[in-house]
Amino acid sequence: MANAKLHIICGNCGQNDMFGYEVVQEEEDVTAKVESRVYIYCNNCSTLHDLEDNATLKQKNNDR
């Protein structure tokens, strides 16, 4: 597996190197299931991006 450089570009301002991120855990009231979301912040224009909008969460295999 290659470890290539990941390129991220803000769709609002076009900046490509001024990002921060936060992992937020949200609990659904009905099922009590906790889901984590990754939000990417553009420090240039303050746009908030949800990583799930552009990437699929890889599920862990808990059968091991």
C-alpha positions in Angstrom: 0.0 0.0 0.0 1.4 3.4 -1.0 1.3 6.3 1.4 0.7 9.1 -1.2 0.0 12.7 -0.3 -3.7 13.5 0.2 -4.8 16.8 -1.5 -7.6 18.8 0.0 -8.9 22.0 -1.6 -11.6 24.2 -0.1 -14.6 24.3 -2.5 -15.4 27.8 -1.3 -12.1 29.7 -1.5 -9.7 27.3 -3.2 -7.2 27.3 -0.3 -5.2 24.0 -0.1 -3.1 24.2 3.0 -4.9 26.0 5.8 -7.1 23.3 7.3 -8.0 22.0 10.8 -10.2 19.2 11.8 -12.4 18.0 14.6 -13.9 14.6 15.4 -17.4 15.0 16.9 -19.3 12.1 18.5 -23.1 12.4 18.1 -25.6 10.2 19.9 -29.0 9.4 18.4 -31.7 9.6 21.1 -33.9 6.8 19.6 -31.2 4.1 19.2 -28.6 5.3 21.7 -26.1 4.6 18.9 -23.0 6.9 18.9 -21.7 8.0 15.5 -18.5 9.9 14.9 -18.2 12.6 12.3 -15.1 14.4 11.0 -15.4 18.0 10.3 -12.7 19.8 8.3 -12.4 23.6 8.9 -10.9 26.0 6.3 -8.9 28.5 8.4 -8.9 30.9 5.4 -12.6 31.4 4.8 -14.1 29.5 7.9 -16.1 27.1 5.8 -17.0 23.8 7.5 -16.8 20.6 5.5 -18.1 17.2 6.6 -15.7 14.5 5.5 -18.6 12.1 5.0 -19.8 14.3 2.1 -16.8 13.2 0.0 -15.6 9.9 1.6 -17.2 6.7 2.8 -16.6 5.5 6.4 -14.7 2.2 6.4 -16.5 -0.2 8.8 -14.4 -2.2 11.3 -14.7 -5.9 11.4 -15.5 -6.7 15.1 -15.7 -10.5 14.6 -12.0 -11.0 15.3 
